[in-house]
Amino acid sequence: MKTFVVGGAVRDRLLGLPVQDRDHVVIGATPEQMLAQGFRPVGKDFPVFLHPRTSEEYALARTERKTAPGYKGFHFHAAPDVTLEEDLVRRDLTINAIAQTEDGTLIDPFGGQRDLAARVFRHVSDAFAEDPVRILRLARFAARFADFTVAPETGALMQSMVAAGEVDALVPERVWQELSRGLMEQHPSRMFEVLRQCGALARLLPELDSLWNVPQVQATHQARGSVGMHAMRALDMAARLGRPLPVRFAVPMLDLGRGAQTPSDGAREHADAARSVALADGICHRLKIPNDCRDLALMSAREQDTVAQALALRANTVVRLLERCDAFRKPQRFIDMLDVAECVQRARAGNESQPFTEKSRLEAALHAARGVDAGAIAASIRERHPDQPAQIPGAIHAARIAAVAICFQETTEPQDFL
């Protein structure tokens, strides 16, 4: 029985990156031998075991045979006579098909070290085409290793997989699993770039893919790329600022309605926002997006015009915004919505380092309004007017408006847009 470290641990060590987890492949062993040495079984589809002391994963060397469409349609064969090379040839990319012996010797039958040096993603064999999840994984790796390019033959293979309908067989949970991981990388826009290049984005997220056909018009009425390109700049800004997953998901969902044929002038903005909410909601249902990501995306799309006008809004309008967004019960979600708007604003040309004063104003308003003691107001009304409890919500609302008005130092009455 021989064991080898494989996959990401070897790749990351060669790249000089921290190694988070180590996976091992075991050659020449049976499940019974692994159990006899104290390994704990965890694999459902093929034999995987946890080391009795380190809890690192040890998988028996295996081969695979495609039996049905999609990523679940495989038959696995694990046996003592399966060689290391037979196991490695089934892996996705050459940079993930390097093995390391216990004494540190590298075994690299498919040129993974060469591709690491060249910063190239290259599939190991035609077995890549049998698993559509590998398209998502490669795109996710592109978000992590932004200076890598996709080998032309690998790009062509991915395009043929999309054309053959393999991507359509992916289940929503697995799509979201890979997308969410890619969103949390340093350059998440690269994930969407790779998916667009092979045609997978048009199958998985056609609502987003269509935005590359819509010109992005600046305040100067000059076009600067497309709405899709701007969404990617905003997404990378979210990564640069270290924003959490719900914010990163909400950013590219914000302007899905921009391509709609809607009325001109101000009516168009409201129609675009309503369409963005509807399209984002459809994506969330289709891909079974977690509630925290869904709720923030829909709220951000719905309220983006109001947030953009924050510097001109009067206190009563801002309080209605806070109430509509349930900001008193969920203040962090409201702050996250402002972070979404900030990423979009700072992604515009010339705004990268500019403060987003709308966010500061609305954060201050939230702080002031939350300072109102709603319980004390309710108790006072119950004491003075025990037969008029219906007055309580209005009194709390008025007190919050007064608190925000003081915060804003309102001396004039700016236009109320809502």
C-alpha positions as CSV (number, residue, x, y, z in Angstrom):
1,M,0.0,0.0,0.0
2,K,1.4,3.4,-1.0
3,T,-0.1,6.9,-0.3
4,F,0.4,10.1,-2.2
5,V,-0.6,13.7,-1.6
6,V,-2.6,14.9,-4.6
7,G,-4.6,17.8,-6.0
8,G,-4.8,21.3,-4.6
9,A,-2.3,20.7,-1.8
10,V,0.5,19.9,-4.3
11,R,-0.6,22.7,-6.6
12,D,-0.7,25.4,-4.0
13,R,2.7,24.3,-2.5
14,L,4.3,24.6,-5.9
15,L,2.7,28.1,-6.3
16,G,4.0,29.2,-3.0
17,L,0.5,29.5,-1.5
18,P,-0.6,28.3,2.0
19,V,-1.9,24.7,1.9
20,Q,-5.3,24.5,3.6
21,D,-6.2,20.8,3.2
22,R,-4.3,17.8,2.1
23,D,-6.0,15.0,0.1
24,H,-4.4,11.6,-0.4
25,V,-4.8,8.8,-2.9
26,V,-4.0,5.3,-1.8
27,I,-2.6,2.7,-4.2
28,G,-2.8,-1.1,-3.7
29,A,-5.2,-1.2,-0.8
30,T,-8.7,-2.5,-0.1
31,P,-11.4,-1.0,2.1
32,E,-10.9,-3.8,4.5
33,Q,-7.2,-2.9,4.9
34,M,-8.0,0.7,5.5
35,L,-10.6,-0.1,8.2
36,A,-8.1,-2.5,9.8
37,Q,-5.7,0.4,10.2
38,G,-8.3,2.6,11.9
39,F,-9.4,4.7,9.0
40,R,-13.0,5.9,9.2
41,P,-15.1,5.5,6.0
42,V,-17.0,8.6,4.7
43,G,-17.4,8.0,1.0
44,K,-20.8,7.3,-0.5
45,D,-20.0,6.9,-4.2
46,F,-16.5,5.5,-3.8
47,P,-14.2,4.6,-0.9
48,V,-13.0,7.6,1.0
49,F,-11.6,7.4,4.5
50,L,-10.5,9.8,7.2
51,H,-7.1,9.3,8.9
52,P,-7.6,8.1,12.5
53,R,-5.3,11.0,13.9
54,T,-5.2,13.8,11.3
55,S,-8.8,13.4,9.8
56,E,-7.3,14.1,6.4
57,E,-9.0,12.4,3.5
58,Y,-7.6,9.3,1.9
59,A,-9.3,8.0,-1.2
60,L,-8.6,4.6,-2.8
61,A,-7.3,5.0,-6.4
62,R,-10.2,4.6,-8.8
63,T,-11.2,4.7,-12.4
64,E,-14.5,6.1,-13.7
65,R,-16.9,5.2,-16.5
66,K,-19.6,7.6,-17.8
67,T,-23.0,6.0,-17.7
68,A,-25.5,8.9,-18.0
69,P,-25.7,12.6,-18.7
70,G,-24.8,15.1,-15.9
71,Y,-22.2,14.9,-13.1
72,K,-23.9,12.0,-11.3
73,G,-23.8,9.6,-14.2
74,F,-20.6,7.7,-13.4
75,H,-19.7,4.2,-12.3
76,F,-16.6,4.1,-10.1
77,H,-14.2,1.2,-9.8
78,A,-11.7,1.2,-6.9
79,A,-9.4,-1.8,-6.6
80,P,-5.8,-2.6,-5.5
81,D,-4.7,-2.9,-9.1
82,V,-5.6,0.6,-10.1
83,T,-2.4,2.5,-10.8
84,L,-1.6,6.1,-9.8
85,E,-1.5,7.2,-13.4
86,E,-5.0,5.7,-14.0
87,D,-6.3,7.7,-11.1
88,L,-4.7,10.9,-12.1
89,V,-5.8,10.7,-15.7
90,R,-9.4,11.1,-14.6
91,R,-8.8,14.4,-12.8
92,D,-9.9,17.7,-14.3
93,L,-6.8,19.8,-14.9
94,T,-3.1,19.1,-15.3
95,I,-2.3,21.4,-12.4
96,N,-4.5,19.2,-10.2
97,A,-3.1,15.9,-11.4
98,I,0.3,16.1,-9.7
99,A,1.1,13.6,-6.9
100,Q,3.7,13.8,-4.2
101,T,5.3,10.9,-2.4
102,E,5.9,10.8,1.3
103,D,9.6,11.9,0.7
104,G,8.5,14.9,-1.4
105,T,9.1,13.4,-4.8
106,L,6.7,14.8,-7.5
107,I,5.0,12.5,-10.0
108,D,3.7,14.6,-12.9
109,P,2.7,12.4,-15.8
110,F,0.6,15.1,-17.6
111,G,2.7,18.2,-17.4
112,G,1.1,20.0,-14.5
113,Q,4.3,21.7,-13.5
114,R,4.8,23.0,-17.0
115,D,1.3,24.5,-17.0
116,L,1.7,26.0,-13.6
117,A,4.8,27.8,-14.8
118,A,2.9,28.9,-18.0
119,R,-0.2,29.9,-15.9
120,V,-2.5,27.7,-18.1
121,F,-5.6,25.7,-17.3
122,R,-5.4,22.6,-19.4
123,H,-7.6,19.5,-19.2
124,V,-5.8,16.2,-18.5
125,S,-7.8,14.0,-20.9
126,D,-11.0,13.8,-22.8
127,A,-12.6,12.5,-19.5
128,F,-13.0,16.2,-18.7
129,A,-15.9,16.3,-21.1
130,E,-17.8,13.7,-19.1
131,D,-18.4,15.9,-16.0
132,P,-20.0,19.4,-16.6
133,V,-19.2,20.4,-13.0
134,R,-15.6,20.7,-14.3
135,I,-16.6,23.8,-16.4
136,L,-17.8,25.5,-13.2
137,R,-14.7,24.3,-11.3
138,L,-12.4,25.7,-14.0
139,A,-14.3,29.0,-13.9
140,R,-14.0,29.1,-10.2
141,F,-10.2,28.5,-10.4
142,A,-10.0,31.4,-12.8
143,A,-11.5,33.6,-10.1
144,R,-8.8,32.4,-7.7
145,F,-5.8,32.4,-10.1
146,A,-6.6,35.5,-12.2
147,D,-3.4,35.4,-14.1
148,F,-4.1,32.0,-15.6
149,T,-5.5,31.5,-19.1
150,V,-7.6,28.7,-20.5
151,A,-5.7,26.5,-23.0
152,P,-7.4,26.9,-26.5
153,E,-8.1,23.1,-26.7
154,T,-9.7,23.2,-23.2
155,G,-11.8,26.2,-24.2
156,A,-13.0,24.4,-27.3
157,L,-13.8,21.3,-25.3
158,M,-15.9,23.3,-22.9
159,Q,-17.8,24.9,-25.8
160,S,-18.6,21.5,-27.2
161,M,-19.8,20.3,-23.8
162,V,-22.2,23.3,-23.6
163,A,-23.4,22.6,-27.1
164,A,-24.0,19.0,-26.2
165,G,-26.3,20.0,-23.4
166,E,-24.1,18.7,-20.6
167,V,-24.5,22.0,-18.6
168,D,-28.3,21.7,-18.7
169,A,-28.0,18.5,-16.7
170,L,-26.5,20.3,-13.7
171,V,-28.6,20.4,-10.6
172,P,-29.2,23.8,-8.9
173,E,-27.5,22.9,-5.7
174,R,-24.2,22.1,-7.4
175,V,-24.3,25.2,-9.6
176,W,-24.8,27.4,-6.6
177,Q,-22.1,25.6,-4.7
178,E,-19.5,26.4,-7.3
179,L,-20.8,29.9,-8.1
180,S,-20.8,30.9,-4.4
181,R,-17.2,29.7,-3.9
182,G,-16.1,31.6,-7.0
183,L,-17.9,34.7,-5.8
184,M,-15.7,34.7,-2.7
185,E,-12.4,34.6,-4.6
186,Q,-10.2,37.6,-5.2
187,H,-11.3,38.2,-8.8
188,P,-14.9,36.8,-9.2
189,S,-15.4,38.5,-12.5
190,R,-13.0,36.0,-14.1
191,M,-15.4,33.2,-13.2
192,F,-18.1,34.8,-15.3
193,E,-15.7,35.7,-18.1
194,V,-14.8,32.0,-18.5
195,L,-18.4,30.9,-18.3
196,R,-19.3,33.5,-21.0
197,Q,-16.5,32.5,-23.3
198,C,-17.6,28.8,-23.4
199,G,-21.3,29.7,-23.6
200,A,-22.2,28.2,-20.2
201,L,-23.3,31.6,-18.7
202,A,-26.0,31.9,-21.4
203,R,-27.4,28.5,-20.3
204,L,-27.0,29.0,-16.5
205,L,-27.7,32.7,-16.1
206,P,-29.1,34.0,-19.4
207,E,-30.5,37.1,-17.6
208,L,-27.0,38.1,-16.7
209,D,-25.4,37.1,-19.9
210,S,-27.7,39.4,-21.9
211,L,-26.3,42.5,-20.1
212,W,-23.1,42.4,-22.2
213,N,-25.3,43.5,-25.1
214,V,-26.6,46.6,-23.3
215,P,-24.4,49.7,-23.4
216,Q,-23.5,51.2,-20.1
217,V,-24.2,55.0,-20.3
218,Q,-22.4,57.3,-17.9
219,A,-23.9,60.5,-16.4
220,T,-22.0,62.3,-19.3
221,H,-24.1,60.3,-21.7
222,Q,-21.0,58.6,-22.9
223,A,-21.1,54.8,-23.4
224,R,-18.4,52.9,-21.5
225,G,-18.6,49.3,-22.3
226,S,-21.7,47.3,-21.4
227,V,-23.9,46.9,-18.4
228,G,-22.4,43.4,-18.0
229,M,-18.9,44.8,-17.9
230,H,-19.9,47.4,-15.3
231,A,-21.5,44.7,-13.2
232,M,-18.2,42.8,-13.3
233,R,-16.2,45.8,-12.2
234,A,-18.6,46.3,-9.4
235,L,-18.3,42.7,-8.4
236,D,-14.5,42.9,-8.3
237,M,-14.9,46.1,-6.2
238,A,-17.0,44.1,-3.7
239,A,-14.2,41.5,-3.5
240,R,-11.6,44.2,-3.2
241,L,-13.5,45.7,-0.2
242,G,-13.9,42.3,1.4
243,R,-17.7,42.2,1.2
244,P,-19.6,39.0,2.3
245,L,-21.3,36.6,-0.1
246,P,-24.8,38.1,0.0
247,V,-23.3,41.5,-1.1
248,R,-21.2,39.8,-3.9
249,F,-24.3,37.9,-5.2
250,A,-26.5,41.0,-5.1
251,V,-24.1,43.2,-7.1
252,P,-24.5,41.4,-10.5
253,M,-28.2,40.9,-9.9
254,L,-28.8,44.7,-9.4
255,D,-29.3,45.8,-13.0
256,L,-30.8,42.7,-14.7
257,G,-33.7,44.8,-15.9
258,R,-31.6,47.4,-17.8
259,G,-32.0,45.7,-21.1
260,A,-35.8,45.9,-21.0
261,Q,-37.8,47.9,-23.4
262,T,-39.4,50.4,-21.0
263,P,-40.7,53.9,-21.0
264,S,-38.2,56.8,-21.2
265,D,-37.1,59.3,-18.5
266,G,-37.9,58.6,-14.8
267,A,-40.5,56.0,-15.6
268,R,-37.8,53.8,-17.2
269,E,-35.8,53.7,-13.9
270,H,-38.7,52.3,-12.0
271,A,-39.6,49.9,-14.7
272,D,-36.0,48.7,-14.9
273,A,-35.9,48.2,-11.1
274,A,-39.1,46.2,-11.1
275,R,-37.9,44.0,-13.9
276,S,-34.5,43.5,-12.1
277,V,-36.4,42.4,-9.0
278,A,-38.5,39.9,-11.1
279,L,-35.5,38.5,-13.0
280,A,-33.4,38.2,-9.8
281,D,-36.2,36.5,-8.1
282,G,-36.5,34.0,-11.0
283,I,-32.8,33.2,-10.7
284,C,-33.1,32.7,-7.0
285,H,-35.9,30.2,-7.3
286,R,-34.3,28.4,-10.2
287,L,-30.9,27.9,-8.5
288,K,-32.3,27.6,-5.0
289,I,-30.3,30.5,-3.7
290,P,-30.1,30.8,0.1
291,N,-32.5,33.2,1.7
292,D,-29.9,35.7,2.9
293,C,-28.5,36.1,-0.6
294,R,-32.0,36.2,-2.2
295,D,-33.4,38.8,0.2
296,L,-30.5,41.2,-0.1
297,A,-30.5,40.9,-3.9
298,L,-34.2,41.6,-4.2
299,M,-34.1,44.5,-1.7
300,S,-31.1,46.0,-3.4
301,A,-32.6,45.9,-6.9
302,R,-35.9,47.3,-5.6
303,E,-34.4,50.2,-3.6
304,Q,-31.4,51.2,-5.7
305,D,-33.0,54.3,-7.1
306,T,-33.9,55.5,-3.7
307,V,-30.4,54.9,-2.3
308,A,-28.9,56.8,-5.3
309,Q,-31.1,59.8,-4.4
310,A,-30.2,59.7,-0.6
311,L,-28.6,63.1,-0.5
312,A,-31.8,64.8,-1.6
313,L,-34.3,62.8,0.4
314,R,-36.0,64.3,3.4
315,A,-36.4,62.6,6.7
316,N,-39.9,61.2,6.3
317,T,-38.9,59.5,3.0
318,V,-35.8,58.0,4.6
319,V,-37.8,56.6,7.5
320,R,-40.2,55.0,5.1
321,L,-37.2,53.5,3.4
322,L,-35.9,52.1,6.7
323,E,-39.3,50.7,7.5
324,R,-39.8,49.2,4.1
325,C,-36.4,47.4,4.4
326,D,-37.1,46.2,7.9
327,A,-33.9,48.0,9.0
328,F,-34.9,48.2,12.6
329,R,-35.1,44.4,13.0
330,K,-32.3,43.7,10.5
331,P,-29.9,46.6,10.5
332,Q,-27.0,44.7,9.1
333,R,-28.9,43.7,6.0
334,F,-29.7,47.4,5.4
335,I,-26.0,48.2,5.7
336,D,-25.2,45.4,3.3
337,M,-27.6,47.0,0.8
338,L,-25.7,50.2,1.1
339,D,-22.5,48.3,0.5
340,V,-24.0,46.9,-2.8
341,A,-24.8,50.4,-3.9
342,E,-21.3,51.6,-2.9
343,C,-19.7,48.9,-5.0
344,V,-21.8,49.9,-8.1
345,Q,-21.0,53.6,-7.6
346,R,-17.2,53.1,-7.1
347,A,-17.0,50.8,-10.1
348,R,-17.8,53.8,-12.4
349,A,-14.9,55.5,-14.1
350,G,-13.2,58.1,-11.8
351,N,-15.2,57.0,-8.7
352,E,-12.9,54.2,-7.5
353,S,-11.5,56.2,-4.6
354,Q,-14.4,58.5,-4.0
355,P,-16.4,58.3,-0.8
356,F,-20.0,57.1,-1.2
357,T,-21.7,59.9,0.8
358,E,-25.1,58.4,0.3
359,K,-24.1,55.5,2.4
360,S,-22.8,57.7,5.2
361,R,-26.1,59.7,5.2
362,L,-28.3,56.7,5.4
363,E,-26.2,55.0,8.0
364,A,-26.4,58.1,10.1
365,A,-30.2,58.1,9.6
366,L,-30.5,54.5,10.6
367,H,-28.4,55.2,13.8
368,A,-30.6,58.2,14.7
369,A,-33.9,56.4,14.0
370,R,-32.8,53.3,16.0
371,G,-32.1,55.6,18.9
372,V,-35.8,56.2,19.3
373,D,-37.1,54.2,22.3
374,A,-40.1,52.6,20.7
375,G,-40.9,50.7,23.9
376,A,-41.1,53.9,26.0
377,I,-43.4,55.6,23.4
378,A,-45.7,52.6,23.4
379,A,-45.8,52.4,27.2
380,S,-46.6,56.2,27.4
381,I,-49.5,55.9,25.0
382,R,-50.9,52.8,26.8
383,E,-50.7,54.8,30.1
384,R,-52.2,58.0,28.7
385,H,-54.6,56.5,26.2
386,P,-55.2,52.9,27.1
387,D,-58.2,52.7,24.7
388,Q,-56.2,53.9,21.7
389,P,-53.3,51.4,21.0
390,A,-53.6,52.1,17.3
391,Q,-51.8,55.4,17.9
392,I,-48.6,53.6,18.8
393,P,-47.2,52.9,15.3
394,G,-47.9,56.4,14.1
395,A,-46.2,57.9,17.2
396,I,-43.1,55.8,16.8
397,H,-43.0,56.6,13.1
398,A,-43.2,60.4,13.9
399,A,-40.5,60.1,16.5
400,R,-38.2,58.4,14.1
401,I,-38.8,61.1,11.5
402,A,-38.0,63.8,14.1
403,A,-34.8,62.0,15.1
404,V,-33.7,61.7,11.5
405,A,-34.6,65.4,10.8
406,I,-32.4,66.5,13.6
407,C,-29.6,64.2,12.3
408,F,-30.0,65.8,8.9
409,Q,-30.2,69.3,10.3
410,E,-33.0,70.0,7.9
411,T,-33.7,73.7,7.4
412,T,-35.2,73.4,4.0
413,E,-37.4,70.8,2.5
414,P,-35.6,68.9,-0.3
415,Q,-37.8,67.2,-3.0
416,D,-39.5,64.0,-1.8
417,F,-39.0,61.6,-4.7
418,L,-41.3,58.9,-3.4
